[in-house]
């Protein structure tokens, strides 16, 4: 127990110190975790800690991450991605593997050995890429979506790779491979498997049954199970149930020798329309974050610095060569699939590294006698080093490349951002698009900024002039003429992005009137705290209209229904204003006792008054 506590303390101290520093320097949390691992690696070596064993546990964070990603997708959305999955993702794996295989053959290795190395190195890091894209708010951008398609395809092709690699044993490796395999299994129990000893077709049938069980279980068993557990009204049981789903699916996939990450992703897609979707996501998210952080730390700690020192130039050249090849392949495919400008660079540089599945496939290849241990050790170092360098490429894309495209310096002529307009709208979706149309009808010119290139392209065909970019970035706001603007309308979708933009503009351009979209009533308080005084709850007005319609259906005359809704509107706004002073930003409202007491007190005070006014109103209408 003492050993576990000491090791856990080391990991936590390293993460708590380095990650905030890295984030403040704009390096991102992933690089912070990697640096934390590098910093504590000498201590872990002195304590004889088996970093590889910890890494196997931490890799479960990737499994959880893909489950959460699956929850955000619906089967229809996945089907709509089929062209990118097959063409972009499949093309990347095939082309990268072919080029790396060719390079290996030119260097004098056998084609079998070269192909194995090419297949392993063609995979990118799902953990690093998705984590970084999520942190930067780029998952819904065109480059983020295309990157996700490639990563999903890579996770899928791990399955055929596990079947193909054992068949690629070079003749000269057969004898040594048998020795390695025997050594790797000596002293260890045989892993549990439902397909051990079965023929290929029998194994295939068992795998299909397992996948069908995941799909059918998600459709028919999740609701009754969660309904049963929810009846206990214990949050820890809901958390345990969410973990049970993920663990059970991962275990089933492992038993049939399929990828646990792929299995949990499939389960997430199946449960995307479940009423318990958000409960699953909220309960798993903290575990995912901790395990991913632990995984990145183990990657940094597993760098073999002695081997790196002995063959520094060779390993560095191999790493840079690999990243150059992968970036070139992805960039070329992105051009073919019409991923344009900064988005294509985001995808190309983001996917340039090798991935965590490389650790699994390298160990698998050595155990099967396909790769000699010295080559596997060098490749392991290349995989680790490329992952460590990957966050730097994201910074290069964000700081050096993306700004070149803000003003429209793309391959095709793009209109430059006007700097003489007085109205800026951030977001061109359901809210921003309608607001823009209303203002144009009123005779006003607007500058609309959105990160969705396809949305902008579609609107341009209708004659609307929108501009591409992340409206939360100060340099883009400057290019759009934020200094001369008199009105900023924030119509973004994400709560965090809305708050970030409002806070920045209110701090730096207090003369600008900011009208902001709020996701819910507590988001209103956040925006109010940061200085915004013109806040519109996105569903509030439509809710009032629905309530008025419901009153009319229930027999109340239209004028009376309108008056009742107006009274409620006044009551709710009075309640909101009175609660602003006791709401604490950053603290969940249900953990703020002063806020809860005030809400209860105000409701008890104002509700009877509202009810009396409504009753009096209805009596007047009846008399009339």
Secondary structure, DSSP 8 states (H G I E B T S, - for coil): -HHHHHHHHHHHHHHHHHHHHHHHTTS-HHHHHHHHHHHHHHHHHHTT--HHHHHHHHTHHHHHHHHHHHHT--HHHHHHTHHIIIIIIHHHHHHHHHHHHHHHHHTT--HHHHHHHHHHHT---HHHHHHHHHHTT-TTSHHHHHHHHHHHHHHHHHHHHHHHHGGG--GGGHHHHHHHHHHHHTTS-----SSTT--HHHHHHHHHHHHHHHHHHHHHTHHHHHHHHHTT--HHHHHHHHHHHHHHHHHHHHHTT--HHHHHHHHHHHGGG-TTHHHHHHHHHHHHHHHHHHHHHHHHHT--HHHHHHTHHHHHHHHHHHHHHHHHHHHHHHHHTT--HHHHHHHHHHT-S--THHHHHHHHHHHTTSS-HHHHHHHHHHHHHHHHHHHHHHHHIIIIIHHHHHTTBSSSB-----SS-SEEEE--SHHHHHHHHHHHHTT---EEEES-HHHHHHHHHTT--EEES-TT-HHHHHHTTTTT-SEEEE--S-HHHHHHHHHHHHHH-TTSEEEEEESSHHHHHHHHHTT--EEEETTHHHHHHHHHHHHHHTT--HHHHHHHHHHHHHHHHHHHHHHTTT--TTS-GGG-HHHHHHHHHHHHHHHHHHHHHHHHHHHHHHH-
